[in-house]
C-alpha cells in the first residue's frame, strides 16, 4: 500500500526513514515555506543532481524545465487550489499553483512554495495495492483535473456574461471581467502547451526507472489524451470569449448605425436650409415660415426615417428574437 506523507516534521522524517529502509514506495508532499532544501536533501538523501533539479519555483521558464539523470525525473506542472478569499467581481475561486514533481524508484516527491497539502486538496485515490506507475498516474491525473475545474469556472463566468448580453444589456458587460477571462485562458493555454511536451518526454524517462516498467496499463496515453482534451477545451473557451466580444462590438455598431440613420437626414435638411439661398431668405419673412421650414420639415423628415427605415428593422429584429 502506497503511503502518503504531507510535510517533513519529526514524525514524517522518522516514517520516511522507515519506508526507505523497507523499500516501500511513498508519496511525499513538501512546502518550501515550511521545509528548507537542506532538510529535504537530508531526509531523502538527495543526490547533487536531484537537488539541482529543484529550482526556485515561480521562474518564468519553470513550465519548460525538465531534468533526468537516470535515477530521477523532475518536471514542473501546475494545478489549481482554492483561494481563501476572492476579492472583486473579476476574481476567481481557484488559483494556480506551480508544483515541482520528482519521480524516483523509491518515492514520488511534490514540492511547492505555499503552506498547504496537495494530497488533501487534490484527493487522488492512491491508497490501494497498485503499482508505482498507477500512483504517479493518479497524482498527475488529479492535477490535470484541477485545471479542468479552473477552466469550468471560466466557462461559467463566460456563460453569465453571455446571459447578460442576451438580456439586452450587452453594452453593460464589464470589461474587467472580459479582460480577466481572456488573460486567464491565455495563461492556462501557455502552461498546458508546455505540459503536453513535458508529459510526452517524461514517458520514456520514467519507464526506464526501476519499478515503473512492469505495468502494461496505458496510463501515460490516458494522460496525454486528457491533456489534449484540456487544450482543446481551452481553445473552445477562448473562441466563446471571442464570440462574446464580437457580439458586444456588433451591438455597439448597431446602436451607432441607428443614431447615424436618424441624424443623416436631419444633417442634410439643416445643411440645405443653412446655405442661405436668396429665394429662401425672401420667403422666410414670418414666424409661420420659420416654424414650417426650420422646424416642421426636419421633424417630419426624422419621423419618416423612423417609420420607413428604422422601425421596419427594429420590429423585425424583435419578432425574430421572439420566434426563437
Secondary structure, 3 states (H helix, E strand, C coil): CCEEEECCCHHHHHHHHHHHHHCCCEEEEEECCCCCHHHHHHHHCCCHHHHHCCCCCCCCCHHHCEEECCCEEEEEEEEEEECCCCCCCCCCCEEEEEEEEEEECCEEEEEECCCCCHHHHHCCCCCCCCCHHHHHHHHHHHHHHHHHHHHHHHHHHHHHHHHHHHHHHHHHCCHHHHHHHHHHHHHHHHHHHHHHHHHHHHHHHHHCCCCCCCCCCCHHHHHHHHHHHHHHHHHHHHHHHHHHHHHHHHHHHHHHHHHHHHHHHHHHHHHHHCCCCHHHHHHCCCHHHHHHHHHHHHHHHHHHHHHHHHHHHHHHHHHHHHHC
